[in-house]
């Protein structure tokens, strides 16, 4: 549940960045597609490894969110 929320928040931030700086569309789309693919692996990790997979998935989402914010400052 927390992972889904963080992905939704970061995708909302990506949409806002694209509205302001449209030249970053392709860079941000790559981030969104990568995050979507990683979600499948994240749910697999959570189901297999429990809290280890959950903490790994949260780290992936936090890094994705930070990279989207970093790209907006370029």
N, C-alpha and C positions, 0 to 999 in steps of 0.2 A: 504494500500500500504506500509506504513512504517513497519507494523508488519511483512508482508511477507518478506521484505528486511532484517529485523533483524534476522528472522528465517533462511534465506538463509546464512547470514553472520555467525551465530553461528554454523550452520551445516557445513559450510566450515572449521571453526575452529576445529570442532570435527573430520572431516576427516584428517586434518593435525596432530592432536594429535594422532589419531589411527595409522597414518603412522610412527610416531616416537616411540610411546609406545603402542605396540599391546596388552599388558596385560589389558589395560583399555577398550577394545572393548565392553564387556558386560555392564559395568557401563554407557558408553556413549550411547549405543543403547537404554537403558532404558530411558535416557534423551530425545533422539530423538523421541521415541514412545510417551512418555508423552507429549512432546511439540506438536506433531502432533495431539494428541487427544484434547489437550487444544485449538488448532487452531479452531476446530469446535465450541467449547464453546465461544471462543473469537469473532468469527464472529456473533454468536448469541447475545452476549452481546452488540456488536457495533450496531447491527441492532435494538435492543430493547432500549438501554439506551444512545446511542450517545457517547458523550465525556467521560462519566463515564466509559463505557465499553472500549473505546479506551485507556484511561489512565491505566485501569486495565490490558489490554492485553499487553501494552508496559512494564508494571512492571513485568509481568510474563516472557516475553521474555528477559528482561534485567537480571533478576535473573537466568534464565536458561543459558544465556551466561556466566554470572559470575561463576556459578557452574561448567560449563565445563572448564573454565580457571583454577579454583581452583583445579579440579581433575587432570589437567595436571601437577600441581606443586607437587603432591604427589609422 
